[in-house]
């Protein structure tokens, strides 16, 4: 069965959504920080901690993680800061 949506690895990082981890105090002084970016095709890239193994056994009913997918966690402050940059529709 073909997927309805497929990630486009040719899309470029276009603009940060919200503020950087450093601006939000979430960087811990390092350069390896969580982030949220809009890509050139309108999709969104999330850089965060891969906690797939920790969550796989306790996903809500009807939720699954594909073999090539990951559960990525970012600080709440990052998605709240990104909200004004995310269109309603």
Secondary structure, 3 states (H helix, E strand, C coil): CCCCCCCCCCCCEEEECCCCCCCCCCCCCCCCCCEEEEECCCCEEEECEECHHHHHCCCCCCCCCCCCCCCEECCHHHHHHHHHHCCCC
